[in-house]
Amino acid sequence: MTDTVKGPASYFPSIEKKYGRPISEWKELIRISPLSKHRELVNWLKAEHGLGHGHANAPVAHTLAEGRDQ
């Protein structure tokens, strides 16, 4: 039996398919960004990279939950 992916990671396959970049690249962009607040990062991904709100929110939430310097 396979476990169902839940939470922000459940968006990752559709993000990779739609925007053509692996999640690891999106997460690295978030980590190296001078921005630090969740909302700022989401708005930046939407404005600069054309992600929709849910698709921007998912990697930001996942990355910030891990800690920015990991």
CORMO-V304011 format. One record per residue. N is the residue number from 0. SS is DSSP state (A for helix, B for strand, O for the rest). PSI is psi in whole degrees, -180 to 180 (NA if undefined). OMEGA is omega in degrees with one decimal (999 if undefined). Layout:
n | ss | psi | omega
N | SS | PSI | OMEGA
N | SS | PSI | OMEGA
This chain:
n | ss | psi | omega
0 | O | 134 | 178.5
1 | O | 145 | 177.7
2 | O | 139 | 176.5
3 | O | 130 | 178.1
4 | O | 133 | -178.9
5 | O | 169 | 177.6
6 | A | -159 | -176.2
7 | A | -36 | -177.5
8 | A | -20 | 179.0
9 | A | -20 | 178.2
10 | A | -18 | -170.0
11 | A | -46 | 179.8
12 | A | -42 | -179.1
13 | A | -31 | 176.5
14 | A | -47 | 179.8
15 | A | -43 | -178.9
16 | A | -46 | -174.3
17 | A | -39 | -172.5
18 | A | -4 | 171.4
19 | O | 18 | 177.3
20 | O | 143 | 175.6
21 | O | 154 | 179.8
22 | A | -34 | 179.6
23 | A | -36 | 177.8
24 | A | -42 | 178.1
25 | A | -43 | -178.4
26 | A | -36 | 177.4
27 | A | -41 | 175.9
28 | A | -41 | 178.8
29 | A | -44 | -178.5
30 | A | -39 | -176.4
31 | A | -6 | 178.6
32 | O | 144 | 175.2
33 | O | -11 | 178.5
34 | O | 152 | -178.0
35 | O | -20 | -177.6
36 | O | 144 | -177.5
37 | A | -54 | -176.1
38 | A | -40 | 178.2
39 | A | -45 | -179.5
40 | A | -42 | 177.9
41 | A | -48 | -179.4
42 | A | -37 | 177.9
43 | A | -47 | 178.6
44 | A | -37 | 178.5
45 | A | -47 | -175.4
46 | A | -44 | -173.2
47 | A | -26 | -173.9
48 | A | -1 | 174.2
49 | O | 18 | 178.6
50 | O | 148 | 171.8
51 | O | 168 | -174.5
52 | A | -49 | -179.7
53 | A | -40 | 179.9
54 | A | -29 | 175.7
55 | A | -39 | -177.3
56 | A | -40 | -173.5
57 | A | -54 | -179.8
58 | A | -30 | 177.2
59 | A | -50 | -179.5
60 | A | -44 | -178.6
61 | A | -44 | -178.7
62 | A | -46 | -179.6
63 | A | -31 | 176.8
64 | A | -30 | 178.9
65 | A | -27 | -172.2
66 | O | 134 | -172.4
67 | O | -24 | -175.6
68 | O | 25 | 176.5
69 | O | NA | 999
